């Protein structure tokens, strides 16, 4: 797998992609369409799917989106069928451990380090995310905001 031909979708991308009424849905959809036109694949991880489910299914009163489990199950199935899954391996763990120690990562930021480790272990270089600054510390990772997809591509 070559890094230039596949982007990892951050959890915030998958969440907006499934929540079609979200104001950022059109931005994500346009970015995904542009990547598809350029034959650039999209990948996800188990962590992405966990965060996706965690954000979309709890009720609004519990800081979630309150969307139905049945609909999210269908969305998850579509993601699994359309995107490439990056599996957790011992190489991902080794890379994650290296990153969190080298960059002194703590707290919730360990999740971003895990995504970066998955990318590096699987040879990916680009992540599609609304939180580009979260990945700036990781050498070899290029974070691309969905609104900048057209400008970021050759």
Contact map, one row per residue, 1 for C-alpha under 8 A:
1110110000000000000000000000000000000000000000000000000000000000000000000000000000000000000000000000000000000000000000000111000000000000000000000000000000
1111110000000000000000000000000000000000000000000000000000000000000000000000000000000000000000000000000000000000000000000011000000000000000000000000000000
1111111000000000000000000000000000000000000000000000000000000000000000000000000000000000000000000000000000000000000000000011110000000000000000000000000000
0111111000000000000000000000000000000001000000000000000000000000000000000000000000000000000000000000000000000000000000000001110000000000000000000000000000
1111111000000000000000000000000000000011100000000000000000000000000000000000000000000000000000000000000000000000000000000000000000000000000000000000000000
1111111100000000000000000000000000000001111000000000000000000000000000000000000000000000000000000000000000000000000000000001010000000000000000000000000000
0011111110000000000000000000000000000001111000000000000000000000000000000000000000000000000000000000000000000000000000000001111100000000000000000000000000
0000011111000000000000000000000000000000011100000000000000000000000000000000000000000000000000000000000000000000000000100001011100000000000000000000000000
0000001111111100000000000000000000000000011100000000000000000000000000000000000000000000000000000000000000000000000000000000001110000000000000000000000000
0000000111111100000000000000000000000000000100010000000000000000000000000000000000000000000000000000000000000000001000000000001110000000000000000000000000
0000000011111110000000000000000000000000000000011011000000000000000000000000000000000000000000000000000000000000000000000000000010000000000000000000000000
0000000011111111000000000000000000000000000000000001000000000000000000000000000000000000000000000000000000000000000000000000000011000000000000000000000000
0000000011111111100000000001000000000000000000000000000000000000000000000000000000000000000000000000000000000000000000000000000111000000000000000000000000
0000000011111111110000000000000000000000000000010001000000000000000000000000000000000000000000000000000000000000000000000000000000000000000000000000000000
0000000000111111111000000000000000000000000000000001001100000000000000000000000000000000000000000000000000000000000000000000000000000000000000000000000000
0000000000011111111101011001000000000000000000000000000000000000000000000000000000000000000000000000000000000000000000000000000000000000000000000000000000
0000000000001111111100001001100000000000000000000000000000000000000000000000000000000000000000000000000000000000000000000000000000000000000000000000000000
0000000000000111111100000000000000000000000000000000000000000000000000010010000000000000000000000000000000000000000000000000000000000000000000000000000000
0000000000000011111111001000000000000000000000000000000100000000000000000000000000000000000000000000000000000000000000000000000000000000000000000000000000
0000000000000001111111001000000000000000000000000000000000000000000000000000000000000000000000000000000000000000000000000000000000000000000000000000000000
0000000000000000001111101000000000000000000000000000000000000000000000000000000000000000000000000000000000000000000000000000000000000000000000000000000000
0000000000000001001111111000000000000000000000000000000000000000000000000000000000000000000000000000000000000000000000000000000000000000000000000000000000
0000000000000000000011111100000000000000000000000000000000000000000000000000000000000000000000000000000000000000000000000000000000000000000000000000000000
0000000000000001000001111111000000000000000000000000000000000000000000000000000000000000000000000000000000000000000000000000000000000000000000000000000000
0000000000000001101111111111100000000000000000000000000000000000000000000000000000000000000000000000000000000000000000000000000000000000000000000000000000
0000000000000000000000111111110000000000000000000000000000000000000000000000000000000000000000000000000000000000000000000000000000000000000000000000000000
0000000000000000000000011111111000000000000000000000000000000000000000000000000000000000000000000000000000000000000000000000000000000000000000000110000000
0000000000001001100000011111111100000000000000000000000000000000000000000000000000000000000000000000000000000000000000000000000000000000000000000110000000
0000000000000000100000001111111110000000000000000000000000000000000000000000000000000000000000000000000000000000000000000000000000000000000000000000000000
0000000000000000000000000111111111000000000000000000000000000000000000000000000000000000000000000000000000000000000000000000000000000000000000000100000000
0000000000000000000000000011111111100000000000000000000000000000000000000000000000000000000000000000000000000000000000000000000000000000000000000110110000
0000000000000000000000000001111111110000000000000000000000000000000000000000000000000000000000000000000000000000000000000000000000000000000000000000000000
0000000000000000000000000000111111111000000000000000000000000000000000000000000000000000000000000000000000000000000000000000000000000000000000000000000000
0000000000000000000000000000011111111100000000000000000000000000000000000000000000000000000000000000000000000000000000000000000000000000000000000000110000
0000000000000000000000000000001111111111100000000000000000000000000000000000000000000000000000000000000000000000000000000000000000000000000000000000100000
0000000000000000000000000000000111111111100000000000000000000000000000000000000000000000000000000000000000000000000000000000000000000000000000000000000000
0000000000000000000000000000000011111111000000000000000000000000000000000000000000000000000000000000000000000000000000000000000000000000000000000000000000
0000000000000000000000000000000001111111000000000000000000000000000000000000000000000000000000000000000000000000000000000000000000000000000000000000000000
0000100000000000000000000000000000111111100000000000000000000000000000000000000000000000000000000000000000000000000000000000000000000000000000000000000000
0001111000000000000000000000000000111111110000000000000000000000000000000000000000000000000000000000000000000000000000000000000000000000000000000000000000
0000111000000000000000000000000000110011111000000000000000000000000000000000000000110000000000000000000000000000000000000000000000000000000000000000000000
0000011110000000000000000000000000000001111100000000000000000000000000000000000000110000000000000000000000000000000000000000000000000000000000000000000000
0000011110000000000000000000000000000000111110000000000000000000000000000000000000111100000000000000000000000000000000000000000000000000000000000000000000
0000000111000000000000000000000000000000011111011000000000000000000000000000000000111100000000000000000000000000000000000000000000000000000000000000000000
0000000000000000000000000000000000000000001111111000000000000000000000000000000000001111000000000000000000000000001001000000000000000000000000000000000000
0000000000000000000000000000000000000000000111111100000000000000000000000000000000001111000000000000000000000000000000000000000000000000000000000000000000
0000000000000000000000000000000000000000000011111110000000000000000000000000000000000000000000000000000000000010001000000000000000000000000000000000000000
0000000001100100000000000000000000000000000111111111000000000000000000000000000000000000000000000000000000000000000000000000000000000000000000000000000000
0000000000100000000000000000000000000000000111111111100000000000000000000001000000000000000000000000000000000000000000000000000000000000000000000000000000
0000000000000000000000000000000000000000000001111111110000000000000000000000000000000000000000000000000000000000000000000000000000000000000000000000000000
0000000000100000000000000000000000000000000000111111111000000000000000000000000000000000000000000000000000000000000000000000000000000000000000000000000000
0000000000110110000000000000000000000000000000011111111100000000000000000000000000000000000000000000000000000000000000000000000000000000000000000000000000
0000000000000000000000000000000000000000000000001111111110000000000000010000000000000000000000000000000000000000000000000000000000000000000000000000000000
0000000000000000000000000000000000000000000000000111111111000001000000000000000000000000000000000000000000000000000000000000000000000000000000000000000000
0000000000000010000000000000000000000000000000000011111111000011100000000000000000000000000000000000000000000000000000000000000000000000000000000000000000
0000000000000010001000000000000000000000000000000001111111000001111000010000000000000000000000000000000000000000000000000000000000000000000000000000000000
0000000000000000000000000000000000000000000000000000111111100001111110010000000000000000000000000000000000000000000000000000000000000000000000000000000000
0000000000000000000000000000000000000000000000000000011111110111111000000000000000000000000000000000000000000000000000000000000000000000000000000000000000
0000000000000000000000000000000000000000000000000000000011111111111000000000000000000000000000000000000000000000000000000000000000000000000000000000000000
0000000000000000000000000000000000000000000000000000000001111111110000000000000000000000000000000000000000000000000000000000000000000000000000000000000000
0000000000000000000000000000000000000000000000000000000000111111000000000000000000000000000000000000000000000000000000000000000000000000000000000000000000
0000000000000000000000000000000000000000000000000000000001111111000000000000000000000000000000000000000000000000000000000000000000000000000000000000000000
0000000000000000000000000000000000000000000000000000001001111111100000000000000000000000000000000000000000000000000000000000000000000000000000000000000000
0000000000000000000000000000000000000000000000000000011111111111110000000000000000000000000000000000000000000000000000000000000000000000000000000000000000
0000000000000000000000000000000000000000000000000000001111110011111000000000000000000000000000000000000000000000000000000000000000000000000000000000000000
0000000000000000000000000000000000000000000000000000000111110001111100000000000000000000000000000000000000000000000000000000000000000000000000000000000000
0000000000000000000000000000000000000000000000000000000111100000111110110000000000000000000000000000000000000000000000000000000000000000000000000000000000
0000000000000000000000000000000000000000000000000000000010000000011111110000000000000000000000000000000000000000000000000000000000000000000000000000000000
0000000000000000000000000000000000000000000000000000000010000000001111111000000000000000000000000000000000000000000000000000000000000000000000000000000000
0000000000000000000000000000000000000000000000000000000000000000000111111100000000000000000000000000000000000000000000000000000000000000000000000000000000
0000000000000000000000000000000000000000000000000000000000000000001111111110000000000000000000000000000000000000000000000000000000000000000000000000000000
0000000000000000010000000000000000000000000000000000100110000000001111111111000000000000000000000000000000000000000000000000000000000000000000000000000000
0000000000000000000000000000000000000000000000000000000000000000000011111111100000000000000000000000000000000000000000000000000000000000000000000000000000
0000000000000000000000000000000000000000000000000000000000000000000001111111110000000000000000000000000000000000000000000000000000000000000000000000000000
0000000000000000010000000000000000000000000000000000000000000000000000111111111000000000000000000000000000000000000000000000000000000000000000000000000000
0000000000000000000000000000000000000000000000001000000000000000000000011111111100000000000000000000000000000000000000000000000000000000000000000000000000
0000000000000000000000000000000000000000000000000000000000000000000000001111111110000000000000000000000000000000000000000000000000000000000000000000000000
0000000000000000000000000000000000000000000000000000000000000000000000000111111111000000000000000000000000000000000000000000000000000000000000000000000000
0000000000000000000000000000000000000000000000000000000000000000000000000011111111100000000000000000000000000000000000000000000000000000000000000000000000
0000000000000000000000000000000000000000000000000000000000000000000000000001111111111000000000000000000000000000000000000000000000000000000000000000000000
0000000000000000000000000000000000000000000000000000000000000000000000000000111111100000000000000000000000000000000000000000000000000000000000000000000000
0000000000000000000000000000000000000000000000000000000000000000000000000000011111110000000000000000000000000000000000000000000000000000000000000000000000
0000000000000000000000000000000000000000111100000000000000000000000000000000001111111000000000000000000000000000000000000000000000000000000000000000000000
0000000000000000000000000000000000000000111100000000000000000000000000000000000101111100000000000000000000000000000000000000000000000000000000000000000000
0000000000000000000000000000000000000000001111000000000000000000000000000000000100111110000000000000000000000000000000000000000000000000000000000000000000
0000000000000000000000000000000000000000001111000000000000000000000000000000000000011111000000000000000000000000000001100100000000000000000000000000000000
0000000000000000000000000000000000000000000011000000000000000000000000000000000000001111100000000000000000000000000001000000000000000000000000000000000000
0000000000000000000000000000000000000000000011000000000000000000000000000000000000000111111110000000000000000000000001000000000000000000000000000000000000
0000000000000000000000000000000000000000000000000000000000000000000000000000000000000011111110000000000000000000000000000000000000000000000000000000000000
0000000000000000000000000000000000000000000000000000000000000000000000000000000000000001111111000000000000000000000000000000000000000000000000000000000000
0000000000000000000000000000000000000000000000000000000000000000000000000000000000000001111111100000000000000000000000001000000000000000000000000000000000
0000000000000000000000000000000000000000000000000000000000000000000000000000000000000001111111110000000000000000010011011000000000000000000000000000000000
0000000000000000000000000000000000000000000000000000000000000000000000000000000000000001111111111000000000000000000010000000000000000000000000000000000000
0000000000000000000000000000000000000000000000000000000000000000000000000000000000000000011111111100000000000000000000000000000000000000000000000000000000
0000000000000000000000000000000000000000000000000000000000000000000000000000000000000000001111111110000000000000000011011000000000000000000000000000000000
0000000000000000000000000000000000000000000000000000000000000000000000000000000000000000000111111111000000000000110111000000000000000000000000000000000000
0000000000000000000000000000000000000000000000000000000000000000000000000000000000000000000011111111100000000000000000000000000000000000000000000000000000
0000000000000000000000000000000000000000000000000000000000000000000000000000000000000000000001111111110000000000000000000000000000000000000000000000000000
0000000000000000000000000000000000000000000000000000000000000000000000000000000000000000000000111111111110000000100010000000000000000000010000000000000000
0000000000000000000000000000000000000000000000000000000000000000000000000000000000000000000000011111111111000100100000000000000000000000000000000000000000
0000000000000000000000000000000000000000000000000000000000000000000000000000000000000000000000001111111110000000000000000000000000000000000000000000000000
0000000000000000000000000000000000000000000000000000000000000000000000000000000000000000000000000111111110000000000000000000000000000000000000000000000000
0000000000000000000000000000000000000000000000000000000000000000000000000000000000000000000000000011111110000000000000000000000000000000100000000000000000
0000000000000000000000000000000000000000000000000000000000000000000000000000000000000000000000000011111111000000000000000000000000000000000000000000000000
0000000000000000000000000000000000000000000000000000000000000000000000000000000000000000000000000011111111101100100000000000000000000000000000000000000000
0000000000000000000000000000000000000000000000000000000000000000000000000000000000000000000000000001000111111100000000000000000000000000000000000000000000
0000000000000000000000000000000000000000000000000000000000000000000000000000000000000000000000000000000011111100000000000000000000000000000000000000000000
0000000000000000000000000000000000000000000000000000000000000000000000000000000000000000000000000000000001111111000000000000000000000000000000000000000000
0000000000000000000000000000000000000000000000000000000000000000000000000000000000000000000000000000000011111111100000000000000000000100000000000000000000
0000000000000000000000000000000000000000000000000000000000000000000000000000000000000000000000000001000011111111110000000000000000000000000000000000000000
0000000000000000000000000000000000000000000000100000000000000000000000000000000000000000000000000000000000011111111000000000000000000000000000000000000000
0000000000000000000000000000000000000000000000000000000000000000000000000000000000000000000000000000000000011111111100000000000000000110000000000000000000
0000000000000000000000000000000000000000000000000000000000000000000000000000000000000000000000010011000010001111111110000000000000000010000000000000000000
0000000000000000000000000000000000000000000000000000000000000000000000000000000000000000000100010000000000000111111111000000000000000000000000000000000000
0000000001000000000000000000000000000000000010100000000000000000000000000000000000000000000000000000000000000011111111100000000000000000000000000000000000
0000000000000000000000000000000000000000000000000000000000000000000000000000000000000000000000010000000000000001111111110000000000000010010010000000000000
0000000000000000000000000000000000000000000000000000000000000000000000000000000000000000000110110010000000000000111111111000000000000000000000000000000000
0000000000000000000000000000000000000000000010000000000000000000000000000000000000000111000100110000000000000000011111111100000000000000000000000000000000
0000000100000000000000000000000000000000000000000000000000000000000000000000000000000100000000000000000000000000001111111111110000000000000010000000000000
0000000000000000000000000000000000000000000000000000000000000000000000000000000000000000000100100000000000000000000111111111100000000000000110000000000000
0000000000000000000000000000000000000000000000000000000000000000000000000000000000000000001100100000000000000000000011111111000000000000000000000000000000
1000000000000000000000000000000000000000000000000000000000000000000000000000000000000100000000000000000000000000000001111111000000000000000000000000000000
1110000000000000000000000000000000000000000000000000000000000000000000000000000000000000000000000000000000000000000000111111100000000000000000000000000000
1111011100000000000000000000000000000000000000000000000000000000000000000000000000000000000000000000000000000000000000111111110000000000000010000000000000
0011001000000000000000000000000000000000000000000000000000000000000000000000000000000000000000000000000000000000000000110011111000000000000111000000000000
0011011100000000000000000000000000000000000000000000000000000000000000000000000000000000000000000000000000000000000000100001111100000000000011110000000000
0000001111000000000000000000000000000000000000000000000000000000000000000000000000000000000000000000000000000000000000000000111110000000000011110000000000
0000001111001000000000000000000000000000000000000000000000000000000000000000000000000000000000000000000000000000000000000000011111000000000000111100000000
0000000011111000000000000000000000000000000000000000000000000000000000000000000000000000000000000000000000000000000000000000001111110000000000111100000000
0000000000011000000000000000000000000000000000000000000000000000000000000000000000000000000000000000000000000000000000000000000111110000000000011100000000
0000000000000000000000000000000000000000000000000000000000000000000000000000000000000000000000000000000000000000000000000000000011111110000000001000000000
0000000000000000000000000000000000000000000000000000000000000000000000000000000000000000000000000000000000000000000000000000000011111111000000111000000000
0000000000000000000000000000000000000000000000000000000000000000000000000000000000000000000000000000000000000000000000000000000000111111000000100000000000
0000000000000000000000000000000000000000000000000000000000000000000000000000000000000000000000000000000000001001000000000000000000111111100000000000000000
0000000000000000000000000000000000000000000000000000000000000000000000000000000000000000000000000000000000000001100100000000000000111111110011100000000000
0000000000000000000000000000000000000000000000000000000000000000000000000000000000000000000000000000000000000000000000000000000000011111111011100000000000
0000000000000000000000000000000000000000000000000000000000000000000000000000000000000000000000000000001000000000000000000000000000000111111000000000000000
0000000000000000000000000000000000000000000000000000000000000000000000000000000000000000000000000010000000000000000100000000000000000011111110000000000000
0000000000000000000000000000000000000000000000000000000000000000000000000000000000000000000000000000000000000000000000000000000000000001111110000000000000
0000000000000000000000000000000000000000000000000000000000000000000000000000000000000000000000000000000000000000000000010000100000000000011111000000000000
0000000000000000000000000000000000000000000000000000000000000000000000000000000000000000000000000000000000000000000100110001111000000011011111100000000000
0000000000000000000000000000000000000000000000000000000000000000000000000000000000000000000000000000000000000000000000000000111000000011000111110000000000
0000000000000000000000000000000000000000000000000000000000000000000000000000000000000000000000000000000000000000000000000000011110011011000011111000000000
0000000000000000000000000000000000000000000000000000000000000000000000000000000000000000000000000000000000000000000000000000011111010000000001111101100100
0000000000000000000000000000000000000000000000000000000000000000000000000000000000000000000000000000000000000000000000000000000111110000000000111111100000
0000000000000000000000000011011000000000000000000000000000000000000000000000000000000000000000000000000000000000000000000000000111000000000000011111100000
0000000000000000000000000011001000000000000000000000000000000000000000000000000000000000000000000000000000000000000000000000000000000000000000001111110000
0000000000000000000000000000000000000000000000000000000000000000000000000000000000000000000000000000000000000000000000000000000000000000000000011111111100
0000000000000000000000000000001001100000000000000000000000000000000000000000000000000000000000000000000000000000000000000000000000000000000000011111111110
0000000000000000000000000000001001000000000000000000000000000000000000000000000000000000000000000000000000000000000000000000000000000000000000000011111110
0000000000000000000000000000000000000000000000000000000000000000000000000000000000000000000000000000000000000000000000000000000000000000000000000001111111
0000000000000000000000000000000000000000000000000000000000000000000000000000000000000000000000000000000000000000000000000000000000000000000000010001111111
0000000000000000000000000000000000000000000000000000000000000000000000000000000000000000000000000000000000000000000000000000000000000000000000000000111111
0000000000000000000000000000000000000000000000000000000000000000000000000000000000000000000000000000000000000000000000000000000000000000000000000000001111
